[in-house]
């Protein structure tokens, strides 16, 4: 997010971005609230809305490609608390479990409110609700939340969100409770069993968003088993873990009888049992959901999209089409420039490429118009992110090669030029050869010859994240850790987050004092709506420099089993919210 340690901050958002595309961990986007079982949503074709109201009982099957590994709140890297994880781990705050834009809001969970900041948002105080209990009936206390956060600093439990390491006073040098001799972090204060105070190094108006991360889940110190805790973490949510085979490949959850729905306005927890099976091929998952026989009739997926061929097949089948949920996640796929490399050091060359892009061909390469949405802004077209419309270099639907040629002439390349575009060889329809080829063909019409450099995915990522070896021109992508402009713009354009000895995501190496100052000023705001407007204005201002060419924002299309009811898809992360589903 804002001015946190660059390597950790950027790594966090980058990792969630990668996860988001392949196994989005939470919520989605549609039309109306979960209580409307027969009204507007049904009319708009939203799955799981027709028929009787949702009922408790039954078993929900989850068919996934990626295992739910590292099932320890310290090690999980989630957005809004995750999807399957949020059934077991409650946090101080959580995402609002409603459809569409309403679902992009942060709401209280274990806490009574979103937190009380001091005057400059460098201190946040939370109070726990009454009656909170673990799966064994013992009370949840703020000391457990403090301990849960502190253990996330232990090297052997790394992998979770690193913001607190950068935000908390003393966090940068803290090594966790296994090495501190019982001292703990002084910047997390627990005056009593229901109150917890966080002391930050700088203003952070979006702390309530961070408090949705699983690192804020309570962990009773007496039950902590270190690296083995993931095998049976102590539940604070509506379900408890009764089986965890193969590091999350087969996860079985059953009701936590001590969870009290009176303390939890967000999770519906209709099924009696959740059976999560992973390691399945994407085609197999979609086929099983399509056939929807036996237990698969009450099945969903939290990480597998429908592809173009499957969507074409479904298009002619009304019953299948009625079981497809559509969602949007805060994510951008774009062309990145490294202005330190010629000819991209010339703004007119970057502008020419921006004008030349044929977004129609790019969209087709990315899966067709049913999946990605064309983008001319870096921020997604959602109010929660502070979206402000702009198109500084209008290319239309198919590009403006004449304007591109004019700018190339002004840049000293009247006869065109030859450049290299670096991309991944992974078949992900984002940074892949299909998208690269579409860019190549569009720029050819403007007299720009593009040589394609395809790299194996790991090598591709290492190269684009290495500030010393960043290509001049390459495909890239980014996903936000929560629905705000902060985790979108700060890691990419804050000059203080340029990393020279690790993973760098400020590809353009922009270090503009005015941009850095505005990021700090917005960070002070606890009025998230006001902050959103400032993020949108900043996006528009940065966009004038043509440091990136926005290409498209992804759309998620996912099947559910024929007996699945109450599908809720929010704008937080764009997929079905498992905590709302009914199967009876």
C-alpha positions as CSV (number, residue, x, y, z in Angstrom):
1,X,0.0,0.0,0.0
2,X,1.3,3.5,0.8
3,X,4.9,4.2,2.0
4,X,5.5,0.8,3.5
5,X,8.7,-1.1,2.9
6,X,8.8,-1.5,-0.9
7,X,9.8,-5.1,-1.3
8,X,7.3,-6.4,1.2
9,X,4.5,-4.1,0.2
10,X,4.8,-4.8,-3.5
11,X,5.4,-8.6,-3.0
12,X,2.2,-8.8,-1.1
13,X,0.0,-7.1,-3.7
14,X,1.8,-8.9,-6.5
15,X,1.3,-12.3,-4.9
16,X,-2.4,-11.7,-4.3
17,X,-2.7,-10.5,-7.9
18,X,-1.3,-13.8,-9.1
19,X,-3.6,-15.7,-6.8
20,X,-6.6,-13.7,-7.8
21,X,-6.5,-14.8,-11.4
22,X,-6.0,-18.5,-10.8
23,X,-7.7,-19.1,-7.5
24,X,-9.5,-15.9,-6.3
25,X,-9.9,-16.4,-2.6
26,X,-13.1,-14.4,-1.9
27,X,-16.4,-12.6,-2.9
28,X,-17.8,-11.4,-6.4
29,X,-20.1,-9.1,-8.4
30,X,-23.7,-9.3,-9.6
31,X,-26.9,-7.4,-8.9
32,X,-28.7,-7.6,-5.6
33,X,-28.5,-8.7,-2.0
34,X,-28.5,-12.3,-0.8
35,X,-32.0,-12.1,0.7
36,X,-33.6,-11.6,-2.7
37,X,-34.2,-15.2,-3.7
38,X,-36.8,-14.6,-6.4
39,X,-36.7,-11.0,-7.4
40,X,-34.4,-8.8,-9.4
41,X,-31.4,-11.2,-9.3
42,X,-33.5,-14.0,-10.8
43,X,-34.8,-11.7,-13.5
44,X,-31.2,-10.9,-14.4
45,X,-30.2,-14.5,-14.7
46,X,-28.1,-14.7,-11.5
47,X,-27.6,-18.3,-10.5
48,X,-29.0,-19.8,-7.3
49,X,-31.9,-17.3,-7.0
50,X,-34.9,-19.1,-8.2
51,X,-37.1,-21.3,-6.0
52,X,-37.4,-21.7,-2.3
53,X,-35.5,-19.6,0.3
54,X,-32.1,-21.0,1.4
55,X,-32.2,-23.6,4.1
56,X,-29.7,-25.0,6.6
57,X,-28.2,-28.5,6.1
58,X,-26.5,-30.7,3.6
59,X,-22.9,-30.9,2.3
60,X,-21.4,-28.3,0.0
61,X,-18.6,-29.7,-2.2
62,X,-15.9,-27.4,-3.4
63,X,-14.0,-28.5,-6.6
64,X,-10.7,-26.7,-7.0
65,X,-7.6,-26.7,-9.0
66,X,-5.2,-25.3,-6.4
67,X,-5.0,-26.8,-2.9
68,X,-5.9,-24.7,0.1
69,X,-2.4,-25.0,1.4
70,X,-0.8,-23.3,4.4
71,X,-4.1,-23.3,6.3
72,X,-2.6,-21.3,9.2
73,X,-3.9,-17.7,9.6
74,X,-0.3,-16.4,9.9
75,X,0.7,-17.9,6.6
76,X,-2.4,-17.3,4.4
77,X,-2.3,-14.4,1.9
78,X,-5.9,-13.5,1.3
79,X,-8.2,-10.7,0.2
80,X,-10.9,-9.8,2.6
81,X,-10.1,-12.8,4.8
82,X,-10.3,-15.3,1.9
83,X,-13.1,-17.6,0.8
84,X,-12.6,-21.0,2.5
85,X,-10.4,-19.5,5.2
86,X,-13.1,-17.1,6.3
87,X,-15.3,-20.0,7.2
88,X,-12.8,-20.9,10.0
89,X,-11.0,-17.6,10.8
90,X,-12.9,-14.5,11.9
91,X,-11.0,-11.3,12.0
92,X,-11.5,-7.8,13.4
93,X,-13.2,-6.7,10.2
94,X,-14.3,-8.5,7.1
95,X,-15.7,-7.8,3.6
96,X,-19.4,-7.1,3.3
97,X,-21.1,-10.3,2.1
98,X,-23.4,-8.7,-0.5
99,X,-23.6,-8.5,-4.3
100,X,-21.9,-6.0,-6.5
101,X,-20.6,-2.6,-5.2
102,X,-22.1,-3.1,-1.8
103,X,-19.8,-6.1,-1.3
104,X,-16.7,-3.9,-1.8
105,X,-17.3,-2.3,1.7
106,X,-15.4,-3.3,4.8
107,X,-17.6,-4.1,7.8
108,X,-17.0,-5.2,11.5
109,X,-16.5,-8.9,12.3
110,X,-15.1,-9.7,15.7
111,X,-15.0,-6.0,16.5
112,X,-17.9,-3.8,17.3
113,X,-17.0,-1.3,14.6
114,X,-14.3,-0.5,11.9
115,X,-12.0,0.8,14.6
116,X,-11.5,4.2,16.2
117,X,-8.5,6.2,14.8
118,X,-6.7,9.0,16.7
119,X,-6.5,12.4,15.1
120,X,-3.9,11.5,12.5
121,X,-4.7,7.8,12.0
122,X,-1.5,6.6,13.5
123,X,-3.4,4.8,16.3
124,X,-6.4,2.5,15.9
125,X,-8.5,1.1,18.7
126,X,-10.9,-1.9,18.5
127,X,-13.4,-3.4,20.9
128,X,-14.5,-7.0,20.7
129,X,-18.2,-8.0,20.6
130,X,-19.6,-9.9,23.6
131,X,-20.1,-13.6,23.5
132,X,-17.3,-14.6,21.1
133,X,-16.1,-18.2,21.5
134,X,-13.7,-20.7,20.0
135,X,-14.7,-24.2,18.8
136,X,-14.0,-25.5,22.3
137,X,-16.3,-23.0,24.0
138,X,-13.5,-20.9,25.5
139,X,-13.8,-17.1,25.1
140,X,-11.9,-15.2,22.4
141,X,-9.9,-12.3,23.8
142,X,-7.8,-9.4,22.4
143,X,-4.7,-11.1,23.8
144,X,-5.4,-13.9,21.3
145,X,-5.6,-11.4,18.5
146,X,-2.3,-9.8,19.6
147,X,-0.7,-13.2,19.8
148,X,-2.1,-14.3,16.4
149,X,-0.5,-11.2,14.8
150,X,2.8,-11.6,16.6
151,X,3.2,-15.2,15.5
152,X,2.8,-14.1,11.8
153,X,6.2,-12.4,12.2
154,X,7.9,-15.8,12.9
155,X,10.2,-16.8,10.0
156,X,8.8,-20.3,10.0
157,X,5.2,-19.0,9.6
158,X,6.0,-16.5,6.8
159,X,3.8,-16.1,3.7
160,X,1.0,-13.9,4.9
161,X,0.4,-10.2,4.4
162,X,3.6,-8.2,5.4
163,X,1.9,-4.8,5.9
164,X,2.0,-5.0,9.7
165,X,5.8,-5.5,9.6
166,X,6.0,-2.2,7.9
167,X,3.2,-0.3,9.5
168,X,3.5,-1.2,13.2
169,X,6.1,0.6,15.3
170,X,8.9,-1.8,15.8
171,X,7.5,-4.3,13.3
172,X,10.5,-4.1,11.0
173,X,12.8,-5.8,13.5
174,X,10.4,-8.0,15.4
175,X,11.0,-11.8,15.0
176,X,7.9,-13.3,16.5
177,X,6.9,-14.8,19.9
178,X,9.1,-17.9,19.6
179,X,12.2,-15.7,19.9
180,X,11.1,-12.7,21.9
181,X,11.1,-14.3,25.3
182,X,7.5,-13.4,25.9
183,X,8.0,-9.7,25.4
184,X,5.7,-9.3,22.4
185,X,5.2,-6.2,20.3
186,X,4.9,-3.0,22.2
187,X,3.0,-1.4,19.4
188,X,0.0,-3.8,20.0
189,X,-1.5,-2.9,23.3
190,X,-4.2,-4.9,25.1
191,X,-5.6,-2.9,28.0
192,X,-8.2,-5.5,28.7
193,X,-9.8,-8.7,27.2
194,X,-12.0,-6.7,24.8
195,X,-9.8,-3.8,23.8
196,X,-6.8,-3.8,21.4
197,X,-4.8,-0.8,20.2
198,X,-2.4,-0.6,17.3
199,X,0.3,2.1,17.1
200,X,1.6,2.8,13.6
201,X,4.7,4.5,12.2
202,X,2.6,6.7,9.9
203,X,-1.0,7.6,9.1
204,X,-2.9,4.7,7.6
205,X,-6.5,5.6,6.9
206,X,-7.3,2.2,5.4
207,X,-6.3,0.2,8.4
208,X,-9.8,-1.3,8.6
209,X,-9.2,-3.0,5.2
210,X,-5.9,-4.5,6.5
211,X,-7.8,-5.8,9.6
212,X,-9.7,-8.2,7.2
213,X,-6.5,-10.3,6.7
214,X,-6.3,-13.7,8.4
215,X,-3.3,-12.5,10.5
216,X,-5.9,-10.7,12.6
217,X,-7.6,-14.0,13.5
218,X,-7.3,-14.9,17.2
219,X,-5.0,-17.7,18.1
220,X,-5.0,-19.0,21.7
221,X,-1.3,-19.3,22.8
222,X,-1.9,-22.5,24.7
223,X,-3.1,-24.2,21.5
224,X,-0.4,-23.0,19.2
225,X,1.5,-25.9,17.7
226,X,3.8,-23.8,15.5
227,X,4.1,-25.2,11.9
228,X,1.7,-28.0,12.7
229,X,-1.1,-25.5,13.7
230,X,-2.4,-25.6,10.1
231,X,-3.5,-29.3,10.6
232,X,-6.1,-28.2,13.2
233,X,-6.3,-24.5,13.7
234,X,-8.7,-23.4,16.5
235,X,-11.8,-22.1,14.8
236,X,-13.4,-18.7,15.6
237,X,-15.8,-19.0,12.7
238,X,-18.9,-21.1,11.8
239,X,-16.9,-24.2,10.8
240,X,-14.0,-26.2,12.3
241,X,-11.4,-28.3,10.5
242,X,-12.0,-32.0,11.0
243,X,-9.6,-33.2,8.2
244,X,-6.7,-31.7,6.4
245,X,-5.0,-34.2,4.0
246,X,-2.2,-33.4,1.6
247,X,-1.6,-29.8,2.9
248,X,-5.0,-28.6,1.9
249,X,-5.7,-31.0,-1.0
250,X,-8.7,-32.5,0.9
251,X,-10.1,-30.3,3.5
252,X,-13.2,-31.2,5.5
253,X,-15.1,-28.6,7.6
254,X,-18.0,-29.3,10.0
255,X,-20.1,-27.0,12.1
256,X,-18.5,-25.2,15.0
257,X,-21.3,-25.5,17.6
258,X,-19.9,-22.7,19.7
259,X,-20.2,-20.1,16.8
260,X,-23.1,-17.8,17.5
261,X,-24.8,-16.2,14.5
262,X,-25.9,-13.4,16.7
263,X,-22.3,-12.2,16.8
264,X,-21.8,-12.7,13.1
265,X,-24.0,-10.7,10.7
266,X,-21.9,-11.7,7.6
267,X,-21.6,-15.5,7.4
268,X,-24.8,-17.4,6.7
269,X,-23.2,-20.9,7.2
270,X,-26.1,-22.8,5.7
271,X,-24.5,-26.2,4.9
272,X,-23.7,-28.6,7.8
273,X,-20.5,-29.7,6.1
274,X,-18.0,-28.3,3.5
275,X,-15.9,-30.8,1.5
276,X,-13.0,-29.1,-0.3
277,X,-11.3,-31.3,-2.9
278,X,-8.3,-29.8,-4.9
279,X,-5.7,-30.9,-7.4
280,X,-8.3,-31.3,-10.1
281,X,-7.8,-30.3,-13.7
282,X,-9.8,-27.2,-14.7
283,X,-11.6,-29.1,-17.5
284,X,-12.6,-31.8,-15.1
285,X,-14.0,-29.3,-12.6
286,X,-16.1,-27.6,-15.3
287,X,-17.3,-30.9,-16.7
288,X,-18.3,-32.1,-13.2
289,X,-20.2,-28.9,-12.5
290,X,-21.8,-29.1,-15.9
291,X,-23.0,-32.7,-15.4
292,X,-24.0,-31.9,-11.8
293,X,-24.6,-35.4,-10.8
294,X,-24.5,-36.9,-7.3
295,X,-22.6,-34.7,-4.8
296,X,-21.6,-32.5,-7.7
297,X,-25.1,-31.1,-7.8
298,X,-24.3,-29.3,-4.6
299,X,-20.8,-28.2,-5.8
300,X,-19.0,-24.9,-6.5
301,X,-15.5,-23.9,-7.4
302,X,-13.6,-21.0,-5.9
303,X,-10.7,-20.9,-8.4
304,X,-11.7,-22.2,-11.8
305,X,-13.1,-20.0,-14.6
306,X,-15.0,-21.0,-17.7
307,X,-12.9,-20.7,-20.8
308,X,-14.0,-19.4,-24.3
309,X,-14.8,-22.9,-25.6
310,X,-16.9,-23.7,-22.6
311,X,-18.7,-20.4,-22.7
312,X,-19.6,-21.1,-26.3
313,X,-21.0,-24.4,-25.4
314,X,-23.0,-23.0,-22.5
315,X,-24.4,-20.2,-24.6
316,X,-26.7,-22.6,-26.3
317,X,-28.0,-24.2,-23.1
318,X,-30.4,-22.2,-21.1
319,X,-30.2,-24.4,-18.0
320,X,-26.4,-24.2,-17.9
321,X,-26.4,-20.5,-18.7
322,X,-28.7,-20.0,-15.7
323,X,-25.9,-21.5,-13.5
324,X,-23.1,-19.2,-14.5
325,X,-22.1,-16.5,-12.1
326,X,-20.3,-13.3,-13.3
327,X,-18.0,-11.3,-11.2
328,X,-15.4,-8.5,-11.4
329,X,-12.2,-8.3,-9.4
330,X,-9.8,-5.3,-8.9
331,X,-7.3,-6.2,-11.5
332,X,-5.5,-4.7,-14.5
333,X,-3.6,-6.2,-17.4
334,X,-1.4,-3.7,-19.1
335,X,1.6,-3.0,-21.2
336,X,4.5,-1.7,-19.1
337,X,7.3,0.6,-20.2
338,X,10.8,1.0,-18.7
339,X,11.6,4.6,-19.5
340,X,15.3,3.9,-18.7
341,X,15.5,1.9,-21.9
342,X,15.5,3.6,-25.3
343,X,13.3,4.4,-27.2
344,X,10.8,4.3,-24.4
345,X,12.6,7.1,-22.7
346,X,10.8,9.4,-25.2
347,X,7.2,10.1,-24.1
348,X,6.1,10.5,-27.7
349,X,7.1,6.9,-28.4
350,X,5.1,5.7,-25.5
351,X,2.2,7.8,-26.6
352,X,2.4,6.4,-30.1
353,X,2.2,2.9,-28.8
354,X,-0.8,3.9,-26.7
355,X,-2.6,5.2,-29.7
356,X,-1.7,2.2,-31.9
357,X,-3.2,-0.5,-29.6
358,X,-6.1,-2.4,-31.0
359,X,-8.1,-3.4,-27.9
360,X,-10.6,-5.4,-29.8
361,X,-7.9,-7.8,-31.0
362,X,-6.3,-7.9,-27.5
363,X,-9.7,-8.7,-26.0
364,X,-10.2,-11.5,-28.5
365,X,-6.8,-12.9,-27.6
366,X,-7.6,-12.7,-23.9
367,X,-10.7,-14.9,-24.3
368,X,-13.3,-12.8,-26.1
369,X,-15.6,-10.1,-25.0
370,X,-17.4,-12.3,-22.4
371,X,-14.3,-12.5,-20.3
372,X,-12.1,-9.3,-20.3
373,X,-13.3,-5.7,-20.4
374,X,-11.3,-3.1,-22.4
375,X,-9.5,-0.6,-20.1
376,X,-8.1,2.9,-20.7
377,X,-7.6,3.6,-17.0
378,X,-5.2,1.9,-14.6
379,X,-7.9,1.7,-11.8
380,X,-10.7,-0.7,-12.4
381,X,-14.1,0.6,-13.4
382,X,-15.5,0.3,-9.9
383,X,-16.5,3.1,-7.5
384,X,-14.7,1.4,-4.6
385,X,-11.3,1.9,-6.3
386,X,-12.0,5.6,-6.9
387,X,-12.5,5.0,-10.7
388,X,-12.3,8.2,-12.7
389,X,-12.8,7.9,-16.4
390,X,-10.1,9.1,-18.8
391,X,-8.6,8.1,-22.1
392,X,-5.6,10.3,-22.7
393,X,-4.6,8.6,-26.0
394,X,-7.8,7.5,-27.7
395,X,-7.2,4.5,-29.8
396,X,-10.9,3.7,-30.3
397,X,-11.8,0.0,-30.6
398,X,-9.2,-0.9,-33.2
399,X,-6.4,1.5,-32.7
400,X,-5.4,4.9,-34.3
401,X,-2.3,4.0,-36.4
402,X,-2.2,7.4,-38.2
403,X,-2.0,9.3,-34.9
404,X,0.7,6.9,-33.8
405,X,2.7,7.5,-37.0
406,X,2.5,11.2,-36.5
407,X,3.9,11.0,-33.0
408,X,6.7,8.6,-34.1
409,X,7.7,11.3,-36.7
410,X,7.8,13.9,-33.9
411,X,9.9,11.5,-31.9
412,X,12.5,11.2,-34.7
413,X,11.2,7.9,-36.2
414,X,9.4,8.9,-39.4
415,X,10.2,5.5,-40.9
416,X,9.0,3.6,-37.9
417,X,11.1,1.6,-35.5
418,X,11.8,-1.9,-34.2
419,X,11.2,-2.8,-30.6
420,X,11.0,-6.0,-28.4
421,X,8.0,-7.1,-26.4
422,X,8.7,-9.5,-23.5
423,X,6.0,-11.8,-22.5
424,X,5.4,-15.1,-20.7
425,X,4.9,-18.4,-22.5
426,X,2.3,-19.5,-19.8
427,X,-1.1,-20.1,-21.4
428,X,-2.9,-17.6,-19.1
429,X,-4.4,-15.3,-21.8
430,X,-3.0,-12.3,-19.9
431,X,0.8,-12.1,-20.3
432,X,0.8,-15.0,-22.8
433,X,1.8,-15.3,-26.5
434,X,-1.8,-14.8,-27.8
435,X,-2.0,-11.3,-26.2
436,X,1.6,-10.5,-27.2
437,X,0.8,-11.4,-30.8
438,X,-2.3,-9.2,-30.8
439,X,-0.1,-6.2,-29.7
440,X,2.5,-7.1,-32.3
441,X,-0.1,-7.0,-35.1
442,X,-1.7,-3.7,-33.9
443,X,1.7,-1.9,-33.7
444,X,2.6,-3.2,-37.2
445,X,-0.2,-1.1,-38.7
446,X,1.6,2.0,-37.2
447,X,5.0,1.1,-38.7
448,X,6.3,-0.4,-35.5
449,X,8.0,-3.8,-35.9
450,X,7.7,-5.8,-32.7
451,X,10.0,-8.7,-32.0
452,X,8.5,-11.1,-29.4
453,X,10.6,-12.4,-26.5
454,X,8.8,-15.3,-24.8
455,X,10.1,-16.5,-21.4
456,X,9.1,-19.3,-19.2
457,X,6.8,-17.9,-16.5
458,X,9.2,-17.9,-13.6
459,X,12.0,-16.4,-15.8
460,X,9.5,-13.8,-17.1
461,X,8.5,-12.7,-13.6
462,X,12.1,-12.6,-12.4
463,X,13.1,-10.4,-15.3
464,X,10.2,-7.9,-15.1
465,X,10.7,-7.6,-11.3
466,X,14.4,-7.1,-11.5
467,X,15.1,-3.3,-11.6
468,X,18.5,-3.9,-13.1
469,X,17.2,-6.0,-15.9
470,X,13.7,-4.8,-16.5
471,X,12.8,-5.0,-20.2
472,X,11.9,-1.8,-22.0
473,X,8.5,-3.1,-23.1
474,X,6.6,-6.0,-21.6
475,X,3.2,-7.4,-20.6
476,X,2.3,-7.1,-17.0
477,X,-0.6,-7.3,-14.5
478,X,-1.6,-6.2,-11.0
479,X,-4.3,-7.0,-8.5
480,X,-5.3,-5.1,-5.4
481,X,-5.2,-6.5,-1.9
482,X,-8.5,-4.8,-1.1
483,X,-10.9,-2.6,-3.1
484,X,-9.2,0.8,-3.0
485,X,-6.9,2.8,-5.2
486,X,-4.1,2.6,-2.5
487,X,-2.9,-1.0,-3.1
488,X,-3.3,-0.3,-6.9
489,X,-1.3,2.9,-7.3
490,X,1.2,3.0,-4.5
491,X,3.1,-0.2,-5.3
492,X,3.3,0.7,-9.0
493,X,4.0,4.5,-8.9
494,X,5.4,5.4,-5.5
495,X,9.0,6.2,-6.0
496,X,9.9,5.1,-2.4
497,X,8.8,1.6,-3.3
498,X,11.4,1.1,-6.0
499,X,13.3,-2.0,-5.0
500,X,16.9,-2.3,-6.2
501,X,17.8,-5.6,-4.5
502,X,14.5,-7.5,-4.7
503,X,11.2,-7.7,-6.5
504,X,10.4,-4.3,-7.9
505,X,6.9,-3.5,-9.2
506,X,7.3,0.2,-10.0
507,X,8.3,-0.8,-13.6
508,X,8.5,2.8,-14.8
509,X,10.7,3.6,-11.8
510,X,8.6,6.7,-11.3
511,X,9.9,8.8,-8.4
512,X,7.8,12.0,-8.7
513,X,7.8,14.0,-5.4
514,X,4.3,15.3,-6.2
515,X,2.9,11.8,-6.6
516,X,4.7,10.5,-3.5
517,X,3.3,13.4,-1.5
518,X,-0.3,12.9,-2.7
519,X,0.0,9.2,-1.8
520,X,0.9,10.2,1.8
521,X,-1.9,12.8,1.9
522,X,-4.5,10.4,0.8
523,X,-3.2,7.8,3.4
524,X,-4.2,10.2,6.2
525,X,-7.9,10.1,5.2
526,X,-10.2,7.9,7.2
527,X,-13.1,9.0,5.0
528,X,-12.8,6.2,2.4
529,X,-15.2,7.8,-0.1
530,X,-13.1,11.0,0.0
531,X,-9.9,9.0,-0.4
532,X,-11.4,7.2,-3.4
533,X,-11.9,10.5,-5.3
534,X,-8.3,11.5,-4.6
535,X,-7.1,8.1,-5.9
536,X,-9.1,8.5,-9.1
537,X,-7.7,12.0,-9.7
538,X,-4.2,10.7,-9.1
539,X,-4.7,7.8,-11.5
540,X,-5.8,10.3,-14.2
541,X,-2.8,12.6,-13.5
542,X,-0.3,9.7,-13.6
543,X,-1.9,8.4,-16.8
544,X,-0.9,11.6,-18.7
545,X,2.7,10.4,-18.6
546,X,2.0,7.2,-20.7
547,X,4.0,5.0,-18.3
548,X,1.7,2.1,-19.0
549,X,-1.0,1.1,-21.6
550,X,-4.0,-0.3,-19.8
551,X,-5.4,-3.2,-21.8
552,X,-8.2,-4.9,-20.0
553,X,-9.8,-5.8,-16.6
554,X,-10.8,-9.5,-16.2
555,X,-14.3,-10.8,-15.8
556,X,-14.9,-14.1,-14.0
557,X,-17.5,-16.6,-15.3
558,X,-18.0,-19.7,-13.1
559,X,-20.5,-22.5,-13.0
560,X,-22.3,-23.8,-9.9
561,X,-24.0,-27.1,-9.3
562,X,-27.7,-27.3,-10.1
563,X,-28.7,-27.5,-6.4
564,X,-26.7,-24.5,-5.2
565,X,-28.7,-21.6,-3.9
566,X,-28.0,-18.1,-2.7
567,X,-25.1,-17.2,-4.9
568,X,-23.6,-13.9,-3.8
569,X,-20.8,-12.3,-5.9
570,X,-19.4,-9.0,-4.7
571,X,-17.1,-6.5,-6.2
572,X,-14.4,-7.2,-3.6
573,X,-12.8,-10.1,-5.5
574,X,-15.3,-11.2,-8.1
575,X,-16.3,-14.8,-7.2
576,X,-19.0,-16.6,-5.4
577,X,-18.9,-16.1,-1.6
578,X,-18.8,-19.6,-0.1
579,X,-20.1,-18.3,3.3
580,X,-23.5,-17.4,1.7
581,X,-24.2,-20.6,-0.2
582,X,-27.1,-23.0,0.5
583,X,-27.5,-26.5,-0.9
584,X,-31.0,-27.4,0.3
